[in-house]
Amino acid sequence: QKGGKPVSGSGVKGNKEEATRGKGKKGRRAEEEEEEDDDEAEGVDDAGMEEDSSSEEELSDEGDDEDQGAGLQLKPGAYAEQRKGGRNEFDEDSGEGSDFEELQVVFDNMYPQEKDFHGIKVFVSDLLDGEAFDSSGLVDAMLELTGKVGTVVKTEGADDVFGIVSAVSLRSNAQEKWAKQVCKFVMSKCPSDKRGRLEGALNGSSGGHAGLVVSERMANMPQEMALPLMRSLFEEVGKYGKAKFDSFVFLSRYLVD
């Protein structure tokens, strides 16, 4: 049965055909009118039953929502996780809010290679705050340490460089053009009362051994990567005998109001 009504079988239909045989047009017309009246009555019953069923479903859904809402605990950040990969219903209905998309990226850390030359140069070209210098010479010095010191950051299966961290000796490269330009730039930013000490550390005249730390990455890379990369760098410096630095030069930018 469907909707509480019996479904007619072929036997019922056959009996009805036998009953109508031999009747005139008037008799068949009267019977057709009776069938139409029966169909209309059945349609009214169906509509009433559908309305009752839909109202019961709505009440049931509301009850389920209340039960689920009572026990639902959203952890911090769950909103962002729910919206991952697209827009939520709030954005579609009201037009407010903003698009949100979170990408999962796997980064590979590896030693710099010759094929990374141009990718690394992009990051170090602006090392002296926009001043032109022999950035190619600095990249060559970093590549000479391949397999010993330094890390380039790439995405899995790709060759694009997303970051570089390395340490290069200023004393060993004191006669190189890039090293002279870097030392000159650093001295120009140093307070006058500390220039003598800094100059001795940079050129090695005081017996010191300074290393230039290069740490550059794309602006939208996770900041959480900086610490493990720097820790790895100093572990490599400690293992590499020729890089026993007693001081390090960091070039950092800061904003002034």
Buried (B, 14 or more C-beta within 10 A) or exposed (E): EEEEEEEEEEEEEEEEEEEEEEEEEEEEEEBEEEEEEEEEEEEEEBEEEEEEEEEEEEEEEEEEEEEEEEEEEEEEEEEEEEBEEEEEEEBEEEEEEEEBEEEEEEEEBEBBBEEBBEBBBBBBBEBBEEEEBBBBBBBBBBBBBBEBBBBBBBEEEEEEBBBBBBBBBBBBBBEBEBBBBBBEBBEEEBEEEEEEEBBBBBBBEBEBBBBBBBBBBEEEBEEEBBEEBBEBBBEBBEEBEEBEBEEBBEBEEEEEE
